[in-house]
Amino acid sequence: MIVGTAGHIDHGKSTLVAALTGADPDRLPEEKRRGITIEAGYAWLEVPGGDGQRIGFVDVPGHERLVRTMIAGASGIDFALMLVAADDGPMPQTREHLAVLSLLGLRRGAVAVTKCDLVEPARVQQVCAQVRALLRATPLQDVPILPLSAHTGRGIDALRALLYAAAAEPVALAANRAFRLAIDRVFVLGGSGVVAAGTIHAGSVRPGDELAIAPSERGLRVRVRGLHVHDRRADEAHAGQRCALALAGVERGDIGHGLWLVDPAVALSTHRVDLRLALWRDEDKALRSGTRVHVHAGASDTVGSVVLLDGDALEVGASARAQLVLQEPIAVWRGDRVVLRDASASRTIAGGSVLDPFAPARYRRTVQRLAVLDACERDGAAQRLAALLAVSSHGVDLAAWARAEGIPASALPEPAQSWLRAREAGHDWVLGEAQASEIGEAALAALHEHHRREPDEIGPDAARLRRTCAPRLPAPLWSALLGRLADGARVQRRGPFVHLPEHAVRLSESESRIAKKIAPLLEAAGFNGSWVRDLSRETRESEALMRTTLARMARHGDLHQVVKDLYFDVRTMQRLAAIARAEAERGDGGVTAARFRDATGLGRKRAIQILEHFDRIGFLRRIGDLHRLRTDTALFATAPEGAERTT
């Protein structure tokens, strides 16, 4: 259990921790000289009969200019120990620290009324009454209040017994979640190298584990060389403990206060966070959308602005959904608490619980998006996922969802048999049964309409159909949905094209005769293709009939017309597409006309014509001089044999 102190400067926080533990948490020379806490200090207390269990203490500073440090220290504590001096009574930082603890959602704690040896008993009773009134309507309203004196020892044993009892209570720790430690101290130790210390918010860690630094644009990884828990070497540390990790693979300048050490599976970085936000009761006016704030999350502090999602103003004491737009990236996970201070960082104004660390910049107030946030507020990961699937018309990426939850892959809920599922390149997409059925019916309706309007075409290609009826559905899910429809004999596939089973397009007798004649000629033409006039001459068929037949075959999906009167057979076009794909994947996701020309042995003009055809049919997309692979197409998904260079 981690106990965090709170209270006004000079109300005896460090003195009380020393009386409880026998260790002075003030460690800096300036702290010793001035008699105040500047940085958060740490100490521990052995639990009798606890099989080596220790209670950790985080002693935070009480000065108003050091509230930032106080918030960092309070993040991740299990038990709040607030101190109020009997001679002063509640002071400004008493109130602000109470605001921080309340906005962090702390419900376990106690209040120590200190320095009782300096005042009369009546004054002690008066201060206890003031404290009880101050706690009213906060998460800590029912915690015990203990009068004591660290100098005479009065009440110390009672407080220590209270802490022992609290440490013995079963607490739902986030042990089944991936490891996360909020870094609040970094130093270099001879023989150990770089050491990072902080509070473990979730999971467990052992020597030899690989961890990621978050947020990090460089994707930095480190290895745990060794660890200490409460000044004692350990083989494992887990949620609810203070821990120091000796790290390999990192320089002192790569890591610092405010960052996280996490399981690489849940490493993330975000500039936008959706959350349930509450405005503190002591504010004198509503919070307006667009307000600039300091955002404290874990041990980090950054500047951002508030965008309210439920109206344009948040009234005092009320809560609403909001989005934080941040200047610098942070790492937060669903359920994490954040505290907001005003733009000048002079007072604590609000706090909340993270709903979605991957908040969108667009469509953030739509009915569907707000329904997604409703789902994110459900209790329990499995319940949240089920609710999310029920309202997500474009599916859920289980990999991203697990990362947002801070859940390792091994702890993912097992998908239901009725869910549509597709895995691709680090993504694990699922779509709920109702949504899959709705999109499937929309696809069938779109095919019916297409066949009515274009009876001579076999059907649209899969990507075109997706853009018609499910443009936001990820391509892997769309392919899986078409596969399910095909397995149920509700659609049929012909190459990249999709059609209803009852829809058939047949060539006339004369067209079928021509098709048989031209097949070997088109194959022999290879990458150069065949012109209508040449095919007409070689088959001794009329040019008009040849042109009509080839156009009809192209609409059936049997040929590709690259430019007017120039045709390629399907297999040749598949080979050209495979070359374009390989060249794009070797480069930066796109292929230039020059590279495609060199890879195919074609002339520049013909190479450009083929690339432009790929652009038109949705296989590539031209951006500047590059023809980039589209991620939403099923065209040429399977490369044929023999996709090597042909001259």
C-alpha positions in Angstrom: 0.0 0.0 0.0 1.2 3.5 -0.9 0.3 6.3 1.6 0.5 9.9 0.3 0.6 12.8 2.7 -1.2 16.1 1.9 -1.6 19.4 3.7 -0.5 23.0 4.1 3.2 23.9 4.4 4.6 23.4 7.9 1.7 21.3 9.2 4.1 18.5 10.1 3.9 16.1 7.1 7.6 15.1 7.1 7.7 15.1 10.9 4.8 12.7 11.1 6.2 10.4 8.5 9.5 10.3 10.4 7.6 9.5 13.7 5.7 6.7 12.0 8.7 5.1 10.1 11.8 6.3 11.8 13.1 7.7 8.5 13.3 11.3 7.5 11.7 11.7 4.0 13.5 15.1 3.4 16.6 14.2 1.5 17.8 17.4 -0.2 20.3 19.7 1.7 18.0 22.7 1.0 15.1 20.8 2.6 17.2 20.2 5.7 18.3 23.8 5.8 14.9 25.4 5.3 12.8 22.9 7.1 10.4 22.4 4.2 9.8 19.7 1.7 10.7 20.7 -1.9 10.7 17.3 -3.7 8.4 14.4 -2.9 10.2 12.2 -0.3 9.8 8.5 0.3 9.9 6.2 3.4 8.5 2.9 4.4 7.0 1.1 7.4 7.2 -2.7 8.0 3.8 -4.3 8.6 4.0 -6.7 11.7 3.2 -10.3 10.7 2.8 -9.1 7.1 5.3 -11.6 5.6 7.6 -8.8 4.7 4.9 -6.5 3.5 5.8 -2.8 3.7 3.7 0.4 3.6 5.3 3.0 1.4 5.0 6.7 2.1 5.1 9.5 -0.4 5.7 12.8 1.5 4.7 15.7 -0.8 5.5 19.4 -0.5 2.9 21.8 0.9 4.0 25.1 -0.5 1.6 26.6 -3.0 4.4 27.0 -5.6 5.0 23.2 -5.4 1.5 21.9 -6.1 2.7 20.4 -9.4 5.1 18.2 -7.4 2.3 17.4 -4.9 0.1 16.2 -7.8 2.9 14.0 -9.2 3.5 12.5 -5.8 -0.2 11.9 -5.1 -0.7 10.1 -8.4 -0.9 6.4 -7.9 -1.3 6.4 -4.1 -3.7 4.1 -2.4 -4.3 5.9 0.9 -4.5 9.7 1.5 -3.1 11.0 4.8 -4.1 14.6 5.1 -2.6 16.8 7.9 -4.1 19.9 9.4 -2.3 21.7 12.2 -4.4 22.3 15.3 -2.9 25.8 15.8 -3.6 26.9 12.2 -6.6 24.9 11.2 -7.5 24.4 7.5 -5.4 26.6 5.3 -5.3 27.4 1.5 -3.1 24.5 0.6 -5.3 22.2 2.8 -8.2 23.0 0.5 -6.2 22.7 -2.7 -4.7 19.4 -1.7 -8.1 18.1 -0.8 -9.3 19.2 -4.2 -6.4 17.2 -5.8 -7.1 14.1 -3.8 -10.8 14.3 -4.5 -10.3 14.8 -8.3 -7.9 11.9 -8.3 -10.8 9.8 -6.9 -9.2 8.7 -3.7 -11.7 7.2 -1.2 -9.4 5.6 1.4 -7.6 7.8 3.9 -7.5 9.6 7.2 -7.0 13.1 8.5 -4.3 13.7 11.2 -4.9 16.9 13.3 -1.3 17.6 14.2 0.5 19.7 16.9 -2.3 19.0 19.4 0.3 19.6 22.2 0.4 23.3 21.3 -3.3 24.1 21.8 -6.1 23.6 24.3 -8.5 20.6 23.9 -11.3 22.9 22.8 -9.2 24.1 19.9 -8.6 20.5 18.8 -12.3 19.8 18.8 -13.0 23.0 16.9 -10.4 22.1 14.2 -11.8 18.5 13.9 -15.2 20.0 13.3 -13.8 22.3 10.6 -12.1 19.4 8.9 -15.3 17.3 8.9 -17.2 20.2 7.3 -14.4 20.6 4.7 -14.6 16.9 3.8 -18.3 17.0 3.3 -19.5 16.0 -0.2 -16.0 14.7 -1.2 -14.9 11.1 -1.7 -13.1 11.4 1.7 -16.1 12.6 3.7 -16.3 9.5 5.9 -12.6 9.0 6.7 -11.5 9.0 10.4 -10.0 12.2 12.0 -7.2 11.5 14.5 -5.8 14.2 16.9 -2.1 13.6 17.5 1.3 15.1 18.2 4.5 13.8 16.6 6.5 15.4 19.4 4.8 13.8 22.4 3.8 10.6 20.6 0.1 11.2 21.3 -2.1 9.3 18.7 0.9 7.9 16.7 0.2 4.3 17.7 -3.4 4.7 16.9 -2.6 6.1 13.4 0.0 3.3 12.9 -2.6 0.7 13.8 -5.1 2.3 11.4 -2.5 2.1 8.6 -1.8 -1.6 9.4 -5.5 -2.4 9.2 -5.8 -0.5 5.9 -2.9 -2.4 4.4 -4.5 -5.7 5.4 -7.8 -4.8 3.5 -8.2 -6.5 0.2 -7.8 -4.0 -2.6 -8.6 -4.5 -6.3 -5.2 -3.8 -7.7 -4.6 -3.7 -11.4 -2.4 -6.8 -11.3 -4.0 -8.3 -14.4 -3.1 -5.3 -16.5 0.2 -4.6 -18.3 3.0 -3.1 -16.3 3.1 0.7 -15.9 5.3 2.8 -13.7 5.1 6.6 -13.5 8.6 7.9 -13.2 9.2 10.6 -10.6 12.9 10.2 -10.0 15.9 9.4 -12.2 19.5 9.2 -11.2 22.7 7.5 -12.1 24.2 5.0 -9.6 27.7 3.7 -9.7 27.6 0.0 -10.7 24.0 0.1 -11.7 23.8 2.9 -14.3 20.6 4.7 -14.9 17.9 4.1 -12.3 14.3 5.2 -12.6 12.0 5.2 -9.6 8.3 5.7 -9.2 4.9 4.2 -8.3 3.7 1.0 -10.1 0.2 1.7 -11.3 -0.5 -1.7 -12.9 1.0 -5.1 -13.5 4.3 -6.5 -12.4 8.0 -6.4 -13.4 11.0 -8.7 -13.0 14.7 -8.4 -13.8 15.3 -9.1 -17.5 11.9 -7.7 -18.7 11.9 -5.4 -21.7 10.0 -2.1 -21.2 9.2 0.8 -23.4 9.4 4.5 -22.5 6.2 6.4 -23.0 5.5 8.8 -24.6 8.3 8.4 -27.0 8.4 9.3 -30.7 11.6 7.2 -31.0 10.0 4.0 -29.5 12.8 3.7 -27.0 13.1 0.3 -25.3 15.1 -0.6 -22.1 15.9 -3.8 -20.2 15.5 -4.2 -16.4 18.9 -5.1 -14.9 17.6 -5.2 -11.3 15.0 -3.7 -9.0 14.5 -2.5 -5.4 11.2 -2.2 -3.6 11.2 0.0 -0.6 15.0 0.1 -0.4 15.2 -3.7 -0.6 16.4 -5.8 -3.5 13.6 -7.8 -5.0 12.9 -10.4 -7.7 9.5 -8.9 -8.5 7.5 -5.7 -8.0 3.8 -5.3 -8.6 1.0 -2.7 -8.6 0.7 -0.7 -5.4 4.4 -0.6 -4.7 7.2 2.0 -5.0 10.0 0.6 -7.1 13.4 1.6 -8.4 14.6 0.0 -11.6 18.2 -0.3 -12.8 18.0 0.0 -16.6 20.2 -1.1 -19.5 20.0 0.4 -23.0 19.2 3.9 -22.0 21.2 7.1 -21.4 20.4 9.6 -18.6 19.2 12.2 -21.1 16.6 9.7 -22.7 14.5 9.4 -19.6 13.1 11.7 -17.0 10.4 12.8 -14.5 6.9 12.6 -16.0 7.6 9.7 -18.4 6.4 6.1 -18.0 8.0 2.7 -18.1 5.5 0.3 -19.6 5.0 -3.1 -21.2 5.8 -2.4 -24.9 2.4 -3.9 -25.8 0.6 -0.9 -24.2 3.0 1.9 -25.0 1.2 4.9 -26.5 1.5 8.6 -27.1 -1.4 11.0 -27.6 -2.2 14.6 -28.1 -6.0 14.2 -27.7 -7.8 12.6 -24.8 -11.5 12.2 -24.2 -12.5 12.1 -20.5 -15.3 12.6 -18.0 -14.5 16.0 -16.5 -15.7 17.5 -13.2 -15.4 21.1 -12.2 -14.2 21.5 -8.6 -16.9 22.9 -6.2 -14.8 25.9 -5.1 -14.6 27.5 -8.5 -16.6 30.7 -8.8 -17.6 30.4 -12.5 -18.3 27.9 -15.2 -15.6 26.3 -17.3 -15.9 27.4 -21.0 -15.0 25.3 -24.0 -11.6 26.5 -25.3 -10.2 27.3 -21.8 -6.4 26.9 -21.6 -5.2 24.6 -18.7 -2.3 22.8 -17.2 -2.9 19.0 -17.5 -1.4 16.8 -14.8 -1.4 13.0 -15.6 0.8 10.6 -13.6 3.9 12.6 -12.9 3.7 14.7 -16.1 2.6 18.3 -16.6 1.7 19.8 -20.0 -0.4 22.6 -21.4 -3.6 22.2 -23.4 -7.1 23.3 -23.9 -10.5 21.9 -23.0 -13.1 21.2 -25.7 -16.5 20.4 -24.0 -18.5 17.7 -25.8 -21.8 18.2 -23.9 -22.5 21.8 -24.4 -20.3 24.9 -24.3 -20.0 25.4 -20.5 -19.4 23.2 -17.5 -21.1 24.5 -14.3 -19.4 24.5 -10.9 -19.7 21.0 -9.2 -21.0 19.4 -12.4 -19.4 16.9 -14.8 -19.5 16.4 -18.5 -17.6 14.7 -21.3 -14.7 16.7 -22.8 -11.6 16.5 -24.9 -8.2 17.7 -23.9 -6.1 19.0 -26.8 -2.5 19.0 -25.7 0.6 20.9 -26.8 2.9 18.0 -26.0 2.2 14.2 -26.1 1.3 12.4 -22.9 0.7 8.7 -22.1 -2.6 7.9 -20.3 -4.8 4.9 -20.3 -8.5 4.4 -19.8 -9.5 5.0 -16.2 -6.5 7.1 -15.4 -7.2 10.2 -13.4 -6.0 13.7 -14.6 -6.0 17.0 -12.7 -6.4 20.4 -14.4 -5.0 23.7 -13.1 -5.7 27.1 -14.6 -3.6 28.6 -17.3 -1.3 30.4 -14.8 -1.0 27.2 -12.8 -2.1 29.1 -9.7 -5.1 26.9 -8.6 -6.6 23.5 -9.2 -9.9 23.8 -11.1 -11.0 20.4 -12.4 -10.2 16.7 -12.8 -11.5 13.6 -14.5 -11.2 10.1 -15.7 -9.9 9.1 -19.1 -12.4 7.5 -21.4 -10.4 7.3 -24.6 -6.7 8.1 -25.1 -7.1 7.9 -28.9 -9.7 10.7 -29.2 -10.5 11.9 -32.8 -10.0 15.4 -34.0 -13.1 15.2 -36.2 -16.6 14.1 -35.6 -16.0 14.3 -31.8 -19.5 15.5 -31.0 -21.6 13.3 -33.3 -24.3 11.1 -31.9 -22.3 8.0 -32.8 -19.1 9.3 -31.1 -21.0 10.2 -27.9 -22.5 6.7 -27.9 -18.9 5.3 -28.1 -18.0 7.4 -25.0 -21.1 6.1 -23.3 -19.7 2.6 -23.9 -16.3 3.6 -22.5 -18.0 4.6 -19.2 -19.2 1.0 -18.5 -17.7 -0.8 -15.6 -15.5 -3.8 -16.5 -13.4 -4.3 -19.6 -15.6 -7.0 -21.0 -18.8 -4.9 -20.5 -17.1 -1.9 -22.2 -16.1 -4.0 -25.2 -19.5 -5.4 -25.6 -21.1 -2.0 -25.4 -18.5 -0.6 -27.8 -19.2 -3.2 -30.4 -22.9 -2.5 -30.1 -22.5 1.1 -31.2 -19.4 0.9 -33.5 -20.6 0.7 -37.1 -17.1 0.5 -38.4 -15.8 -2.1 -35.9 -13.2 -2.1 -33.1 -9.5 -2.7 -33.4 -8.9 -5.1 -30.4 -5.2 -4.4 -30.5 -5.7 -0.6 -30.1 -8.6 -1.2 -27.6 -6.4 -3.4 -25.4 -3.6 -0.8 -25.6 -6.0 1.9 -24.5 -7.2 -0.3 -21.6 -3.6 -1.2 -20.6 -4.5 -4.9 -21.0 -1.9 -7.4 -22.3 -3.0 -9.6 -25.3 -3.3 -12.6 -23.0 -6.1 -10.9 -21.0 -8.3 -9.9 -24.0 -11.9 -11.0 -23.7 -12.6 -14.0 -26.1 -14.5 -12.7 -29.1 -18.0 -14.2 -29.6 -18.5 -16.6 -32.5 -21.0 -14.2 -34.0 -18.5 -11.4 -34.3 -16.8 -10.8 -37.6 -13.1 -10.8 -37.1 -10.1 -9.9 -39.3 -6.4 -9.6 -38.5 -3.8 -7.6 -40.5 -0.5 -5.9 -39.8 -0.7 -5.6 -36.1 -4.5 -4.9 -36.1 -7.2 -7.3 -34.8 -10.5 -6.0 -36.1 -13.9 -7.2 -34.8 -17.4 -6.2 -35.9 -20.6 -6.9 -33.9 -23.2 -9.3 -35.3 -25.9 -6.6 -35.7 -23.5 -4.2 -37.5 -22.2 -6.9 -39.8 -25.8 -7.9 -40.7 -26.7 -4.2 -41.4 -23.7 -3.6 -43.6 -24.2 -6.9 -45.4 -27.8 -5.9 -46.2 -26.6 -2.5 -47.4 -24.1 -4.2 -49.7 -26.8 -6.5 -51.2 -29.1 -3.5 -51.8 -26.2 -1.6 -53.5 -25.5 -4.6 -55.7 -29.2 -4.9 -56.7 -29.2 -1.2 -57.6 -26.0 -1.5 -59.6 -27.3 -4.5 -61.6 -30.5 -2.5 -62.4 -28.5 0.5 -63.6 -25.7 -1.4 -65.4 -27.2 -4.7 -66.6 -24.3 -5.3 -69.0 -21.7 -5.1 -66.2 -20.8 -8.1 -64.0 -20.8 -5.9 -61.0 -18.7 -3.3 -59.1 -15.2 -4.1 -57.8 -15.1 -4.8 -54.0 -13.4 -1.5 -53.2 -16.0 0.5 -55.1 -18.8 -1.3 -53.4 -17.3 -0.6 -50.0 -17.0 3.1 -50.8 -20.7 3.0 -51.6 -22.1 1.4 -48.5 -19.4 1.2 -45.8 -16.7 3.8 -46.4 -15.4 3.8 -42.8 -15.3 0.1 -42.4 -11.6 -1.1 -42.3 -10.6 -3.0 -45.5 -9.8 -6.3 -43.7 -13.3 -6.3 -42.1 -14.8 -5.5 -45.5 -13.0 -8.5 -47.1 -14.1 -10.7 -44.2 -17.7 -9.6 -44.6 -17.7 -10.3 -48.3 -16.2 -13.7 -47.6 -19.0 -14.4 -45.2 -21.6 -13.3 -47.8 -20.0 -15.5 -50.4 -19.8 -18.5 -48.1 -23.6 -18.0 -47.5 -24.2 -17.9 -51.3 -25.5 -14.4 -51.0 -22.9 -12.9 -53.4 -20.4 -14.3 -55.8 -16.9 -13.0 -56.6 -15.3 -12.8 -60.0 -11.8 -11.6 -59.6 -12.1 -8.2 -58.0 -15.8 -7.9 -58.9 -18.8 -8.7 -56.8 -22.3 -9.6 -58.0 -25.5 -11.2 -56.9 -25.8 -15.0 -57.7 -28.8 -14.5 -59.9 -27.1 -11.8 -62.0 -25.4 -13.2 -65.1 -24.0 -11.5 -68.1 -23.4 -13.7 -71.2 -21.7 -13.0 -74.5 -23.6 -13.6 -77.7 -22.6 -16.4 -80.0 -20.5 -14.1 -82.2 -18.9 -12.5 -79.2 -18.0 -15.9 -77.7 -16.4 -16.8 -81.0 -14.3 -13.7 -81.0 -13.3 -14.2 -77.3 -11.9 -17.6 -78.1 -9.9 -16.3 -81.0 -8.3 -13.4 -79.2 -7.4 -15.2 -75.9 -4.0 -16.5 -77.2 -3.3 -13.2 -79.0 -3.7 -11.2 -75.8 -1.6 -13.6 -73.8 1.2 -13.4 -76.4 1.1 -9.6 -76.4 2.1 -9.6 -72.8 2.9 -6.3 -71.2 2.4 -4.4 -74.5 -1.3 -5.2 -74.8 -3.3 -5.5 -78.0 -5.0 -2.8 -80.1 -8.5 -3.4 -81.5 -7.3 -2.8 -85.1 -4.5 -5.4 -84.7 -6.9 -8.0 -83.2 -9.4 -7.3 -85.9 -6.8 -7.8 -88.6 -5.4 -11.0 -87.1 -8.8 -12.6 -86.5 -10.3 -11.3 -89.7 -13.3 -10.0 -87.7 -14.8 -6.6 -88.4 -13.3 -3.8 -86.3 -16.7 -2.6 -85.2 -17.7 -6.0 -83.8 -14.3 -6.5 -82.3 -14.5 -3.1 -80.5 -18.0 -3.9 -79.2 -17.0 -7.4 -78.0 -13.9 -6.2 -76.2 -15.7 -3.4 -74.4 -18.4 -5.9 -73.3 -15.7 -8.3 -72.1 -14.1 -5.5 -70.1 -17.4 -4.8 -68.4 -17.7 -8.4 -67.5 -14.2 -8.3 -65.8 -12.6 -10.5 -68.4 -10.3 -7.8 -69.9 -8.8 -4.5 -68.9 -9.1 -1.5 -71.3 -6.1 0.7 -70.4 -6.7 3.4 -73.0 -9.2 3.7 -75.9 -8.9 0.5 -78.0 -5.9 -0.9 -76.0 -6.7 -4.1 -74.0 -4.9 -6.5 -71.7 -6.0 -9.9 -70.5 -6.6 -10.4 -66.7 -3.5 -12.5 -66.0 -1.2 -10.0 -67.7 -2.7 -7.2 -65.7 -2.3 -9.2 -62.5 1.4 -9.6 -63.3 1.8 -5.8 -63.9 0.0 -5.1 -60.7 2.3 -7.4 -58.8 5.3 -5.5 -60.1 3.7 -2.2 -59.2 3.0 -3.5 -55.7 6.5 -4.8 -55.2 8.1 -1.6 -56.4 5.8 0.4 -54.1 6.6 -1.8 -51.1 10.3 -1.5 -51.8 10.1 2.2 -51.7 8.0 4.5 -49.6 4.6 3.1 -50.4 4.5 4.4 -54.0 6.0 3.8 -57.4 7.1 6.4 -60.0 6.6 6.0 -63.8 10.4 5.7 -64.2 10.7 2.9 -61.7 7.7 1.1 -63.1 9.1 1.5 -66.6 12.5 0.0 -65.6 10.8 -2.9 -63.7 8.6 -3.9 -66.7 10.9 -3.0 -69.6 8.1 -1.0 -71.2 8.4 2.4 -72.8 7.7 5.5 -70.7 4.4 6.2 -72.4 3.0 2.7 -71.9 4.2 2.6 -68.3 2.3 5.8 -67.6 -0.8 4.5 -69.3 -0.9 1.4 -67.2 -0.2 3.3 -63.9 -3.0 5.8 -64.7 -5.3 2.8 -65.4 -4.4 1.4 -61.9 -5.3 4.9 -60.5 -8.7 4.9 -62.2 -9.8 1.5 -61.1 -8.7 2.1 -57.5 -5.6 0.0 -57.1 -3.3 3.0 -56.9 -3.8 6.6 -56.0 -1.6 9.3 -57.6 -0.1 11.8 -55.2 2.4 14.1 -57.0 4.8 12.0 -58.9 4.0 8.9 -56.9 1.3 6.3 -57.5 0.6 5.0 -54.0 -1.0 1.7 -53.1 -4.5 2.1 -51.8 -5.1 0.4 -48.5 -8.9 0.0 -49.2 -8.8 -2.2 -52.3 -9.1 -5.9 -52.9 -7.9 -5.6 -56.5 -5.1 -7.9 -57.5 -4.9 -9.2 -53.9 -3.3 -12.4 -55.0 -0.2 -12.1 -57.2 0.1 -14.7 -59.9 3.2 -16.7 -60.6 5.6 -15.2 -63.1 5.3 -11.6 -61.9 9.0 -11.1 -62.8 10.2 -8.6 -65.4 9.0 -9.3 -68.9 10.5 -7.5 -71.9 
